[in-house]
C-alpha cells in the first residue's frame, strides 16, 4: 500500500477583477495527476461578458431518482413528471453506499429541491456579504442530489453498462424546462447525449479503467474490484466526463449546468462565502474534506456526508471538498445574459466545481472554477453529483 496521497495542490484562488465591461475570477492552477487523455485537476476562472441566449422552455421529466425533499415545505414537494417516487436504480438494491449515507444512514439517492431565483456568478465574499457582483444568472427550480455519487451506487451503473445498457440519443436534457432544455450559447437548447460516445474510448466503467494510471491506482482510486473492499460509501472518483453524464442519465437525472451547481453552492442570492456560510472550515473535517485533513484511509477521501456541518442552503453536503464535480458546461467564458443557460461551445476541457480532498481552503469558495482534464481522462480528484427535474 502506498503512503497517503501527498501530491502538491496549488491554490485556485477566486480573486476577481471587476470592470464594467467584463469580470474575471482569477485563480492559480489547481493540481492533479496525469490520467488517460488529461492532466491534473484545477483551473482558472473564466471571463464574463460572452453573449448568450435567454431561457427556453418545454415539458417532460424523468423517473424520480430519490427522496424528494422540498426546501419550501413537505406539502409542496414534487416528484418528477415520471412520478414513481421510487429511488433510482443506483440505490434500488440497498446496502452499503446505497441506503446508509450520512449521519442518519439515509438513502444515498436523497435528492433535494433547490428553489430557483437569480444570483451573480461572479462575486467576492470575505464574510461580510457579497461585493463585486457580476455575471447575473437566472436558474429555475431543480433538484440536486444531497450526496456525491458513491462507489456503491456507481457499481450498479458499471454492472448495467456491462449488461448492455446505453443512453439513447438526446437523453439527459433538462426536458422539463420551457423549450425542452437549457438555453445554448449558439441558440436552441441543449442537445443531450450523443450516441457516438457509446464506446469504450469514452465510457468504460471497469475496474481496470477506474484503478489505473499515475493517480488512479489502488492507493488513490476509491473504486474496488469487489463490494467487500470497504469503499462503498466513499465518493466515486477517477470517472471521466462521459461516464458522469451517462451515470446520471441511467439514474434518472442529468449533469447540472455550471450555473445550477454554483447557484446551489452559493445559496442563490445569499452569495455565500462558503456553501455553509461564513464559518472558517477548520481542519477537523466538520465542514469540508480538504487539505488532506481526513486520514481515515489511504485515499484521504471520507465517506460522503462526513462533513455534516457543511450543508448548503438547500441541504446538499460536500459541495466543497471531497472531489471536484463534473458539470455540463465547457470551460469557456460565462454566458451573458443567462436564463437557464449552458455553454456548450467546445473548448479544451469541461468544467469541474467544488474542489477536492487535497485542495486549498481558498478553493472551497463557490466561485472557483476548475478543469484541466480532457473528457476521456481520469483523475482521483474528480467525481460527480447528479441533478434532476423538480
KEKE-3310 file (N, C-alpha, C; in steps of 0.2 Angstrom, whole numbers, plus 5000, padded with zeros to 4 digits):
npx = (5004:5003:5009:4999:4990:5000:5002:5006:4995:4990:4984:4968:4964:4950:4951:4944:4943:4935:4926:4917:4914:4918:4920:4932:4937:4951:4962:4975:4983:4975:4981:4984:4984:4991:4981:4972:4972:4972:4977:4981:4969:4960:4961:4958:4948:4934:4931:4919:4906:4903:4892:4875:4861:4844:4832:4824:4810:4799:4792:4790:4801:4809:4811:4808:4822:4826:4823:4812:4814:4808:4814:4805:4792:4785:4773:4773:4782:4788:4787:4796:4791:4789:4786:4786:4791:4800:4816:4831:4839:4852:4852:4843:4846:4850:4859:4877:4883:4872:4860:4864:4869:4877:4875:4863:4861:4854:4845:4856:4853:4845:4837:4837:4826:4831:4827:4823:4830:4838:4855:4872:4885:4899:4907:4913:4916:4920:4916:4908:4897:4891:4901:4907:4899:4894:4890:4876:4863:4849:4841:4830:4819:4826:4831:4845:4856:4858:4870:4886:4890:4891:4903:4897:4884:4889:4894:4883:4879:4890:4888:4876:4880:4890:4881:4875:4867:4864:4864:4851:4850:4850:4847:4846:4844:4838:4823:4811:4811:4805:4803:4811:4824:4840:4846:4856:4873:4874:4861:4845:4842:4850:4858:4859:4863:4875:4876:4887:4896:4895:4905:4920:4930:4926:4917:4919:4917:4925:4934:4948:4949:4945:4955:4968:4983:4993:4988:4976:4978:4978:4980:4975:4963:4945:4936:4934:4938:4929:4913:4916:4926:4926:4924:4912:4904:4912:4915:4914:4928:4940:4932:4927:4921:4911:4907:4902:4891:4883:4881:4872:4861:4857:4853:4841:4842:4852:4867:4871:4870:4884:4879:4868:4874:4883:4874:4867:4878:4882:4871:4861:4854:4860:4873:4885:4900:4906:4898:4891:4891:4899:4908:4924:4932:4941:4951:4946:4937:4924:4916:4921:4930:4946:4963:4970:4966:4958:4961:4957:4958:4969:4967:4963:4950:4934:4920:4904:4896:4902:4907:4897:4892:4893:4883:4874:4863:4851:4853:4862:4877:4895:4898:4909:4925:4931:4928:4931:4918:4910:4902:4890:4894:4906:4923:4923:4921:4909:4891:4882:4867:4861:4849:4843:4854:4868:4884:4889:4899:4912:4928:4944:4943:4930:4921:4924:4918:4919:4931:4943:4949:4962:4964:4965:4960:4955:4950:4938:4927:4912:4913:4924:4932:4936:4946:4955:4957:4956:4941:4940:4949:4956:4955:4960:4955:4942:4925:4907:4890:4873:4859:4842:4825:4813)
npy = (4994:5011:5026:5038:5050:5063:5073:5089:5102:5116:5132:5137:5152:5162:5176:5191:5202:5216:5224:5237:5232:5218:5203:5195:5180:5176:5163:5153:5139:5123:5107:5091:5073:5065:5058:5046:5054:5066:5079:5085:5091:5106:5123:5139:5154:5159:5172:5185:5191:5185:5184:5177:5166:5168:5161:5145:5134:5120:5103:5089:5076:5065:5049:5048:5050:5048:5052:5065:5080:5095:5112:5121:5117:5101:5098:5104:5097:5089:5076:5070:5072:5059:5052:5041:5040:5032:5026:5029:5018:5016:5015:5005:4991:4992:4993:4995:5011:5014:5014:5019:5032:5047:5054:5050:5038:5037:5036:5035:5041:5052:5067:5084:5098:5113:5129:5140:5155:5171:5176:5181:5176:5179:5186:5193:5187:5190:5186:5196:5199:5199:5207:5216:5211:5202:5196:5190:5178:5168:5155:5141:5131:5116:5099:5094:5081:5076:5069:5066:5055:5038:5025:5013:5015:5018:5006:4999:5005:5002:4988:4988:4994:4985:4975:4979:4991:5007:5025:5033:5043:5060:5059:5064:5078:5094:5092:5096:5110:5125:5124:5113:5111:5117:5133:5136:5142:5145:5146:5138:5123:5113:5098:5085:5068:5060:5047:5043:5043:5031:5021:5011:5020:5032:5029:5018:5009:5000:4990:4990:5002:5011:5011:5013:5021:5035:5042:5036:5024:5009:5015:5027:5028:5026:5016:4998:4981:4973:4973:4971:4978:4989:5002:5007:5018:5029:5043:5040:5041:5046:5045:5049:5063:5059:5047:5051:5059:5049:5040:5048:5050:5036:5035:5042:5056:5070:5079:5093:5110:5122:5135:5131:5122:5131:5140:5133:5130:5143:5147:5153:5169:5173:5173:5166:5165:5152:5136:5133:5145:5157:5153:5148:5134:5126:5112:5100:5092:5095:5104:5103:5091:5093:5098:5087:5083:5073:5057:5045:5034:5027:5035:5048:5052:5054:5045:5049:5064:5065:5077:5084:5097:5105:5108:5115:5129:5123:5110:5101:5091:5091:5100:5108:5103:5085:5079:5086:5091:5086:5096:5101:5111:5117:5123:5139:5156:5165:5164:5177:5187:5176:5164:5150:5144:5136:5133:5126:5127:5120:5117:5116:5109:5102:5109:5108:5108:5113:5109:5098:5083:5086:5099:5118:5129:5141:5137:5132:5140:5145:5152:5147:5140:5125:5113:5104:5092:5082:5076:5061:5058:5053:5056:5056:5066:5069:5068:5065:5072:5071:5080:5084:5084:5095)
npz = (5000:4995:5002:5010:5000:4993:4984:4978:4980:4971:4975:4970:4968:4971:4966:4960:4947:4943:4931:4921:4909:4908:4918:4929:4937:4945:4946:4953:4945:4949:4955:4950:4945:4931:4919:4908:4894:4899:4911:4928:4941:4943:4938:4930:4932:4922:4910:4911:4901:4888:4874:4875:4875:4880:4891:4888:4885:4889:4891:4901:4909:4920:4927:4945:4955:4969:4986:4988:4994:4998:4999:5003:5009:5015:5010:4998:4991:4976:4964:4950:4933:4928:4939:4949:4962:4968:4973:4963:4951:4955:4969:4972:4975:4988:5003:5008:5003:4996:5004:5016:5019:5026:5043:5047:5041:5029:5013:4999:4988:4990:4986:4984:4983:4975:4976:4963:4957:4955:4954:4956:4946:4947:4961:4976:4993:5009:5021:5025:5017:4999:4987:4972:4962:4947:4931:4930:4933:4930:4937:4936:4947:4952:4956:4966:4970:4987:4991:4985:4971:4976:4978:4979:4973:4960:4956:4953:4941:4933:4932:4925:4913:4908:4906:4894:4894:4886:4884:4876:4861:4863:4876:4894:4894:4901:4901:4906:4906:4899:4882:4881:4886:4893:4888:4875:4870:4857:4852:4852:4861:4874:4868:4873:4875:4865:4854:4848:4858:4865:4867:4871:4872:4877:4887:4899:4912:4920:4932:4929:4921:4931:4941:4937:4931:4935:4946:4948:4954:4965:4977:4976:4970:4973:4969:4969:4965:4971:4981:4994:4998:5007:5003:4999:5003:5000:4990:4972:4962:4949:4938:4921:4911:4902:4907:4919:4915:4908:4919:4927:4918:4917:4930:4931:4930:4926:4921:4931:4926:4925:4930:4938:4947:4954:4959:4969:4977:4981:4988:4982:4980:4992:4990:4996:5007:5009:5005:5017:5024:5033:5042:5046:5039:5046:5052:5055:5048:5049:5041:5028:5017:5015:5010:5014:5026:5031:5037:5038:5029:5016:5005:5008:5006:5012:5019:5010:5016:5028:5032:5041:5045:5035:5026:5012:5008:5003:5008:5003:5004:5005:4995:4994:4994:4996:4981:4965:4955:4940:4928:4916:4907:4895:4898:4896:4893:4904:4900:4895:4892:4905:4906:4913:4907:4897:4893:4879:4869:4861:4870:4877:4889:4900:4913:4931:4948:4965:4972:4980:4990:4993:4992:4993:5006:5000:4988:4991:4990:4982:4970:4963:4948:4940:4931:4921:4914:4900:4892:4891:4901:4917:4934:4951:4959:4954:4953:4954:4954:4953:4945:4945:4938:4945)
capx = (5000:5007:5008:4993:4991:5003:5003:5005:4989:4991:4978:4965:4961:4945:4951:4941:4945:4928:4926:4910:4913:4918:4923:4937:4939:4957:4965:4981:4981:4975:4985:4981:4988:4990:4976:4971:4969:4971:4982:4978:4963:4961:4960:4957:4941:4933:4930:4912:4904:4901:4885:4872:4854:4840:4829:4820:4805:4796:4789:4793:4804:4812:4809:4811:4828:4827:4818:4811:4813:4807:4816:4799:4788:4784:4767:4775:4787:4785:4791:4797:4785:4789:4782:4785:4793:4805:4823:4834:4842:4858:4851:4837:4847:4850:4866:4882:4884:4866:4855:4867:4873:4876:4874:4856:4860:4848:4846:4861:4850:4841:4838:4834:4824:4834:4822:4826:4830:4843:4861:4878:4891:4905:4907:4918:4913:4925:4912:4904:4892:4894:4904:4910:4895:4894:4888:4870:4860:4843:4840:4824:4819:4828:4834:4852:4857:4861:4876:4890:4889:4896:4906:4891:4880:4892:4895:4877:4879:4895:4885:4871:4884:4892:4875:4872:4863:4867:4860:4848:4851:4847:4845:4850:4842:4833:4817:4805:4811:4801:4808:4814:4831:4844:4847:4863:4876:4873:4854:4842:4843:4855:4857:4859:4868:4877:4877:4894:4900:4894:4911:4924:4935:4923:4913:4922:4917:4928:4939:4954:4949:4944:4960:4974:4986:4998:4984:4970:4980:4974:4981:4971:4956:4940:4933:4937:4935:4923:4910:4918:4933:4925:4924:4906:4901:4916:4913:4917:4932:4943:4927:4928:4915:4907:4904:4897:4885:4880:4878:4866:4856:4855:4850:4835:4844:4856:4873:4869:4874:4888:4875:4864:4879:4886:4868:4866:4884:4882:4865:4857:4855:4864:4880:4889:4907:4906:4892:4888:4890:4905:4912:4930:4931:4945:4954:4943:4933:4916:4913:4923:4935:4951:4969:4972:4965:4955:4966:4954:4960:4975:4965:4961:4944:4930:4913:4900:4892:4906:4907:4890:4891:4895:4877:4872:4857:4846:4854:4867:4883:4901:4898:4916:4930:4930:4930:4929:4912:4909:4896:4888:4897:4913:4927:4923:4918:4902:4886:4878:4864:4860:4842:4844:4859:4873:4889:4891:4904:4918:4934:4949:4941:4924:4921:4923:4917:4919:4937:4945:4951:4969:4964:4966:4954:4953:4946:4931:4923:4908:4915:4930:4930:4941:4945:4961:4957:4952:4935:4941:4954:4953:4959:4957:4951:4936:4919:4901:4884:4868:4854:4835:4819:4810)
capy = (5000:5017:5031:5043:5055:5069:5077:5096:5105:5123:5135:5140:5157:5165:5183:5194:5209:5218:5230:5237:5228:5211:5201:5189:5177:5173:5158:5149:5132:5118:5102:5084:5068:5063:5052:5045:5059:5073:5081:5085:5095:5113:5128:5146:5156:5162:5179:5186:5195:5182:5184:5171:5166:5168:5155:5141:5130:5114:5099:5082:5074:5059:5045:5051:5046:5048:5055:5072:5085:5102:5116:5126:5113:5095:5098:5107:5093:5087:5071:5071:5070:5052:5051:5035:5042:5026:5028:5027:5011:5015:5013:5000:4985:4993:4991:5000:5016:5015:5016:5021:5038:5052:5053:5046:5032:5038:5034:5039:5044:5058:5072:5090:5104:5120:5134:5144:5163:5175:5177:5183:5170:5182:5190:5192:5187:5188:5185:5202:5199:5199:5213:5215:5206:5202:5189:5188:5172:5166:5147:5138:5126:5109:5095:5092:5076:5078:5066:5064:5048:5034:5019:5008:5017:5018:4999:4997:5008:4998:4982:4989:4996:4979:4971:4982:4997:5013:5030:5035:5049:5066:5058:5069:5085:5097:5092:5099:5117:5128:5123:5106:5110:5123:5138:5135:5149:5146:5146:5132:5120:5108:5093:5079:5063:5059:5040:5041:5042:5024:5017:5010:5025:5037:5026:5011:5009:4994:4990:4992:5009:5016:5010:5013:5027:5038:5044:5032:5017:5006:5019:5034:5027:5024:5010:4992:4976:4969:4977:4970:4982:4994:5009:5008:5024:5034:5046:5038:5046:5043:5045:5055:5067:5055:5042:5055:5061:5043:5038:5052:5048:5030:5035:5046:5063:5074:5083:5100:5115:5126:5140:5127:5120:5137:5143:5129:5131:5150:5149:5158:5176:5174:5173:5164:5164:5145:5134:5133:5151:5161:5149:5145:5127:5122:5106:5094:5088:5096:5107:5101:5087:5096:5099:5080:5083:5067:5052:5038:5029:5029:5039:5054:5054:5052:5043:5055:5066:5065:5084:5085:5104:5109:5108:5121:5132:5118:5104:5097:5090:5090:5105:5110:5097:5078:5078:5091:5088:5087:5099:5100:5116:5118:5128:5144:5162:5165:5166:5183:5185:5169:5162:5143:5144:5132:5135:5120:5129:5116:5120:5110:5105:5103:5112:5105:5113:5111:5107:5091:5081:5088:5106:5123:5132:5146:5133:5130:5146:5143:5155:5144:5136:5121:5109:5103:5085:5081:5072:5054:5057:5051:5059:5054:5072:5071:5064:5068:5073:5072:5085:5081:5088:5097)
capz = (5000:4995:5008:5009:4994:4996:4979:4980:4977:4971:4977:4964:4972:4967:4966:4955:4944:4941:4927:4919:4903:4910:4925:4928:4943:4943:4951:4952:4943:4954:4953:4949:4942:4924:4918:4901:4890:4903:4916:4934:4942:4944:4933:4931:4931:4915:4909:4909:4895:4882:4873:4876:4874:4886:4893:4884:4889:4887:4896:4901:4915:4921:4933:4951:4957:4976:4991:4986:5000:4995:5004:5005:5013:5013:5006:4991:4987:4970:4961:4943:4929:4928:4945:4953:4969:4970:4972:4956:4951:4959:4976:4972:4978:4995:5006:5008:4998:4993:5009:5023:5019:5031:5050:5049:5037:5024:5006:4996:4982:4993:4981:4987:4978:4975:4974:4958:4958:4952:4958:4952:4946:4949:4967:4982:4999:5014:5027:5026:5012:4993:4984:4966:4959:4940:4928:4933:4930:4932:4937:4938:4951:4950:4962:4966:4975:4993:4991:4979:4969:4980:4975:4979:4968:4954:4955:4950:4934:4930:4930:4919:4907:4906:4903:4888:4894:4884:4884:4870:4858:4866:4884:4899:4894:4906:4897:4909:4905:4893:4876:4881:4889:4894:4883:4872:4868:4850:4850:4853:4868:4875:4863:4876:4874:4858:4854:4846:4864:4867:4865:4877:4872:4881:4893:4901:4919:4923:4937:4926:4920:4937:4946:4934:4930:4940:4952:4949:4956:4970:4983:4976:4967:4978:4966:4971:4961:4975:4985:5000:4999:5012:5000:4995:5005:4998:4983:4966:4959:4943:4932:4916:4910:4898:4912:4924:4911:4907:4925:4929:4913:4919:4936:4930:4931:4921:4924:4932:4922:4929:4933:4943:4953:4958:4962:4975:4982:4984:4992:4977:4981:4998:4988:5002:5006:5008:5004:5023:5027:5034:5047:5043:5038:5051:5049:5059:5044:5051:5036:5021:5017:5010:5013:5016:5034:5033:5037:5040:5025:5012:5000:5011:5005:5018:5017:5009:5021:5034:5034:5042:5046:5028:5021:5009:5009:5002:5012:5000:5008:5001:4989:4994:4996:4994:4974:4960:4952:4933:4926:4909:4903:4893:4901:4892:4897:4906:4895:4897:4898:4907:4909:4912:4901:4897:4887:4875:4864:4863:4872:4878:4895:4903:4920:4937:4953:4972:4975:4981:4997:4995:4990:4997:5008:4995:4983:4994:4989:4977:4964:4960:4943:4939:4925:4916:4912:4894:4894:4892:4906:4924:4940:4958:4962:4950:4954:4951:4958:4948:4946:4942:4937:4951)
cpx = (5004:5005:5002:4995:4994:5005:5002:4999:4990:4984:4975:4961:4956:4945:4948:4943:4938:4929:4918:4909:4914:4921:4927:4938:4945:4959:4971:4978:4980:4979:4981:4985:4986:4985:4976:4968:4969:4977:4978:4972:4965:4959:4959:4950:4940:4931:4923:4912:4903:4894:4882:4864:4850:4837:4825:4815:4803:4793:4792:4796:4806:4810:4812:4817:4830:4822:4818:4810:4814:4809:4810:4795:4787:4778:4768:4780:4783:4790:4792:4791:4784:4785:4782:4787:4798:4812:4826:4837:4848:4858:4846:4839:4848:4857:4871:4883:4878:4860:4858:4871:4872:4875:4868:4856:4854:4850:4851:4859:4845:4843:4834:4832:4828:4829:4825:4826:4836:4849:4867:4883:4897:4904:4913:4914:4918:4922:4907:4898:4895:4896:4906:4906:4894:4892:4881:4867:4853:4842:4833:4824:4822:4830:4841:4853:4860:4869:4880:4889:4894:4898:4900:4886:4883:4893:4889:4876:4884:4892:4880:4875:4887:4887:4872:4868:4867:4862:4857:4850:4847:4845:4849:4849:4838:4826:4811:4805:4807:4806:4811:4821:4834:4846:4855:4866:4875:4866:4852:4843:4848:4853:4857:4864:4869:4879:4884:4899:4899:4899:4915:4930:4932:4920:4916:4923:4919:4933:4946:4954:4949:4950:4967:4977:4990:4994:4977:4972:4976:4975:4977:4964:4951:4937:4937:4934:4929:4920:4912:4925:4932:4925:4917:4903:4906:4913:4917:4922:4935:4938:4928:4921:4910:4903:4900:4891:4880:4877:4872:4860:4853:4851:4844:4836:4848:4862:4870:4873:4879:4884:4871:4869:4881:4880:4867:4872:4884:4876:4861:4859:4859:4871:4885:4896:4909:4899:4888:4887:4897:4910:4918:4930:4935:4948:4952:4938:4925:4913:4915:4929:4940:4957:4972:4971:4961:4960:4963:4955:4966:4973:4964:4954:4939:4923:4909:4896:4895:4906:4900:4888:4891:4889:4876:4865:4851:4847:4859:4873:4889:4901:4905:4920:4927:4932:4928:4923:4911:4902:4895:4892:4905:4917:4928:4921:4911:4897:4882:4874:4863:4853:4842:4848:4864:4878:4892:4895:4910:4924:4938:4946:4933:4925:4920:4922:4918:4925:4938:4948:4958:4969:4965:4960:4951:4949:4939:4926:4919:4910:4921:4928:4937:4940:4951:4962:4953:4946:4936:4946:4951:4958:4956:4954:4944:4931:4913:4895:4879:4862:4847:4830:4816:4803)
cpy = (5006:5021:5035:5048:5061:5074:5085:5099:5113:5126:5138:5146:5161:5173:5186:5201:5211:5224:5231:5233:5220:5210:5195:5187:5173:5168:5155:5142:5127:5112:5095:5079:5067:5057:5051:5050:5066:5073:5081:5090:5102:5117:5135:5148:5159:5169:5180:5190:5192:5183:5177:5172:5166:5161:5151:5137:5124:5109:5093:5081:5067:5055:5048:5046:5046:5051:5063:5076:5092:5107:5121:5123:5106:5094:5100:5102:5090:5081:5073:5069:5063:5049:5045:5036:5037:5029:5026:5021:5010:5014:5008:4994:4986:4990:4996:5004:5017:5017:5017:5027:5043:5050:5049:5040:5032:5035:5038:5043:5050:5064:5078:5095:5110:5125:5139:5152:5166:5176:5180:5178:5173:5187:5188:5191:5185:5187:5191:5203:5200:5206:5211:5210:5207:5196:5187:5182:5171:5158:5145:5133:5119:5106:5094:5087:5078:5075:5066:5057:5043:5028:5014:5009:5016:5011:4996:4999:5004:4991:4983:4991:4989:4974:4974:4988:5003:5019:5031:5042:5055:5065:5063:5076:5087:5097:5095:5107:5119:5127:5117:5106:5117:5127:5137:5142:5150:5146:5139:5130:5115:5101:5086:5074:5061:5051:5038:5041:5035:5019:5016:5016:5031:5035:5019:5010:5002:4995:4992:4999:5013:5015:5009:5020:5030:5040:5041:5025:5015:5010:5025:5033:5024:5017:5004:4987:4973:4974:4976:4974:4988:5001:5011:5015:5030:5037:5042:5043:5043:5042:5050:5058:5063:5050:5045:5057:5054:5040:5042:5051:5041:5030:5040:5053:5066:5077:5090:5105:5119:5131:5137:5125:5126:5140:5139:5130:5138:5151:5154:5165:5178:5175:5172:5164:5157:5142:5134:5140:5154:5158:5147:5137:5123:5116:5099:5090:5089:5099:5105:5096:5090:5096:5092:5080:5076:5061:5045:5032:5032:5034:5046:5056:5050:5049:5050:5057:5067:5072:5087:5093:5108:5109:5115:5123:5127:5111:5099:5097:5089:5094:5108:5104:5090:5077:5084:5087:5090:5091:5099:5105:5115:5123:5134:5150:5161:5167:5172:5186:5178:5168:5154:5141:5138:5133:5128:5122:5125:5120:5114:5106:5107:5106:5107:5110:5109:5109:5100:5090:5084:5096:5111:5126:5138:5143:5131:5135:5144:5146:5151:5139:5132:5117:5109:5096:5084:5076:5065:5053:5056:5055:5057:5060:5073:5065:5067:5068:5074:5077:5081:5086:5090:5093)
cpz = (5000:5001:5006:5004:4996:4990:4981:4976:4977:4972:4971:4967:4968:4968:4960:4953:4941:4937:4924:4912:4904:4917:4924:4935:4942:4948:4949:4949:4949:4951:4953:4945:4935:4924:4910:4898:4894:4908:4923:4935:4943:4938:4935:4930:4924:4916:4907:4903:4889:4880:4873:4875:4880:4887:4888:4888:4885:4892:4896:4908:4915:4927:4940:4953:4964:4980:4989:4993:4997:5001:5007:5010:5011:5009:4999:4987:4981:4967:4953:4939:4928:4934:4950:4961:4972:4969:4965:4957:4954:4966:4977:4976:4986:4998:5006:5002:4994:4998:5016:5023:5024:5038:5052:5045:5032:5017:5003:4990:4984:4988:4984:4982:4980:4972:4969:4960:4954:4957:4953:4952:4948:4955:4971:4988:5004:5021:5028:5021:5005:4990:4977:4962:4951:4937:4931:4930:4934:4932:4940:4943:4948:4957:4961:4972:4981:4994:4985:4977:4973:4975:4974:4974:4961:4952:4951:4942:4930:4928:4925:4913:4904:4903:4897:4888:4891:4883:4877:4867:4861:4873:4888:4898:4900:4902:4900:4908:4899:4887:4876:4883:4890:4888:4881:4870:4861:4847:4851:4860:4868:4871:4867:4874:4867:4858:4851:4852:4867:4865:4871:4877:4877:4887:4894:4908:4921:4928:4935:4924:4926:4942:4942:4933:4936:4946:4952:4950:4962:4977:4982:4973:4973:4975:4968:4967:4965:4980:4993:5002:5004:5010:4998:4997:5003:4991:4978:4964:4952:4937:4928:4915:4907:4903:4917:4921:4910:4913:4927:4924:4916:4925:4936:4931:4925:4925:4925:4927:4927:4933:4939:4949:4957:4962:4969:4980:4985:4988:4988:4979:4987:4996:4994:5001:5005:5007:5011:5026:5028:5039:5044:5044:5043:5048:5052:5055:5045:5045:5029:5022:5012:5014:5016:5024:5036:5032:5039:5035:5020:5007:5002:5009:5010:5015:5015:5015:5028:5037:5035:5043:5040:5024:5018:5011:5009:5005:5009:5004:5003:4995:4989:4997:4993:4986:4970:4957:4945:4933:4919:4904:4901:4897:4896:4896:4898:4900:4898:4891:4899:4910:4908:4906:4902:4891:4884:4869:4866:4865:4874:4884:4897:4910:4925:4942:4960:4975:4977:4988:4998:4993:4995:5000:5004:4989:4985:4993:4982:4970:4960:4954:4941:4933:4920:4914:4906:4896:4895:4898:4913:4929:4946:4961:4959:4952:4951:4956:4953:4950:4943:4941:4944:4953)
residu = (UNK:UNK:UNK:UNK:UNK:UNK:UNK:UNK:UNK:UNK:UNK:UNK:UNK:UNK:UNK:UNK:UNK:UNK:UNK:UNK:UNK:UNK:UNK:UNK:UNK:UNK:UNK:UNK:UNK:UNK:UNK:UNK:UNK:UNK:UNK:UNK:UNK:UNK:UNK:UNK:UNK:UNK:UNK:UNK:UNK:UNK:UNK:UNK:UNK:UNK:UNK:UNK:UNK:UNK:UNK:UNK:UNK:UNK:UNK:UNK:UNK:UNK:UNK:UNK:UNK:UNK:UNK:UNK:UNK:UNK:UNK:UNK:UNK:UNK:UNK:UNK:UNK:UNK:UNK:UNK:UNK:UNK:UNK:UNK:UNK:UNK:UNK:UNK:UNK:UNK:UNK:UNK:UNK:UNK:UNK:UNK:UNK:UNK:UNK:UNK:UNK:UNK:UNK:UNK:UNK:UNK:UNK:UNK:UNK:UNK:UNK:UNK:UNK:UNK:UNK:UNK:UNK:UNK:UNK:UNK:UNK:UNK:UNK:UNK:UNK:UNK:UNK:UNK:UNK:UNK:UNK:UNK:UNK:UNK:UNK:UNK:UNK:UNK:UNK:UNK:UNK:UNK:UNK:UNK:UNK:UNK:UNK:UNK:UNK:UNK:UNK:UNK:UNK:UNK:UNK:UNK:UNK:UNK:UNK:UNK:UNK:UNK:UNK:UNK:UNK:UNK:UNK:UNK:UNK:UNK:UNK:UNK:UNK:UNK:UNK:UNK:UNK:UNK:UNK:UNK:UNK:UNK:UNK:UNK:UNK:UNK:UNK:UNK:UNK:UNK:UNK:UNK:UNK:UNK:UNK:UNK:UNK:UNK:UNK:UNK:UNK:UNK:UNK:UNK:UNK:UNK:UNK:UNK:UNK:UNK:UNK:UNK:UNK:UNK:UNK:UNK:UNK:UNK:UNK:UNK:UNK:UNK:UNK:UNK:UNK:UNK:UNK:UNK:UNK:UNK:UNK:UNK:UNK:UNK:UNK:UNK:UNK:UNK:UNK:UNK:UNK:UNK:UNK:UNK:UNK:UNK:UNK:UNK:UNK:UNK:UNK:UNK:UNK:UNK:UNK:UNK:UNK:UNK:UNK:UNK:UNK:UNK:UNK:UNK:UNK:UNK:UNK:UNK:UNK:UNK:UNK:UNK:UNK:UNK:UNK:UNK:UNK:UNK:UNK:UNK:UNK:UNK:UNK:UNK:UNK:UNK:UNK:UNK:UNK:UNK:UNK:UNK:UNK:UNK:UNK:UNK:UNK:UNK:UNK:UNK:UNK:UNK:UNK:UNK:UNK:UNK:UNK:UNK:UNK:UNK:UNK:UNK:UNK:UNK:UNK:UNK:UNK:UNK:UNK:UNK:UNK:UNK:UNK:UNK:UNK:UNK:UNK:UNK:UNK:UNK:UNK:UNK:UNK:UNK:UNK:UNK:UNK:UNK:UNK:UNK:UNK:UNK:UNK:UNK:UNK:UNK:UNK:UNK:UNK:UNK:UNK:UNK:UNK:UNK:UNK:UNK:UNK:UNK:UNK:UNK:UNK:UNK:UNK:UNK:UNK:UNK:UNK:UNK:UNK:UNK:UNK:UNK:UNK:UNK:UNK:UNK:UNK:UNK:UNK:UNK:UNK:UNK:UNK:UNK:UNK:UNK:UNK:UNK:UNK:UNK)
# end
